[in-house]
Amino acid sequence: MNIAMLLILLATGFGTSFLVLDISRAAARRHWPTVDGAVAERFRPFAVFLALFAGPALFAGSVWRMRMADTLSSIEVLVAATIASGWAICYGLVIVQGAWRLFPAGL
């Protein structure tokens, strides 16, 4: 694995998670998890779906909002970016491997 493949996996992971997040926001406005609702209910399938399939995008968005509110230090942003990037690379690897298994001859 080289740097180019890591960049492809990173772009695939973040791109897919942001795509899932945007589609979910558009399709399920009334089911969108809120802080009050998440505390009141212990298990919400939609919130679990978002955490699984749009996790890197949700995490990056939260870090961005906290950084803009000036509640995170530079080191905390660096650590969070590293975690989000690693998560997106893992997610991208799953997607690329799945596409490779689905279309072994190439796209």
Secondary structure, 3 states (H helix, E strand, C coil): CCHHHHHHHHHHHHHHHHHHHHHHHHHCCCCCCCHHHHHHCCCCHHHHHHHHHCHHHHHHHHHHHHHHCCCCCHHHHHHHHHHHHHHHHHHHHHHHHHHHHHCCCCC
